[in-house]
């Protein structure tokens, strides 16, 4: 990215930043212990982004 895209990215497109370090560590620990179901359930729900609708 460059020029106007960088400005928009920094000043408009980023609307929120959330620290998920603790959650990532929990997921990693679950995976290390073989508890994949719990790890999967800790992941955020992904929603499709409908571009142009």
QUIQUI-V377119 format. One record per backbone hydrogen bond with DSSP energy under -0.5 kcal/mol. CO is the residue of the C=O (numbers start at 1). NH is the residue of the N-H. If there is no record, write none. Layout:
[[CO NH] [CO NH]]
This chain:
[[2 5] [3 6] [3 7] [4 8] [5 9] [6 10] [7 11] [8 12] [8 13] [9 14] [13 15] [18 20] [20 24] [21 25] [22 26] [23 27] [24 28] [25 29] [26 30] [27 31] [28 32] [29 33] [30 35] [31 34] [34 36] [35 39] [36 40] [37 41] [38 42] [39 42] [39 43] [40 43] [48 50] [49 51] [50 53]]
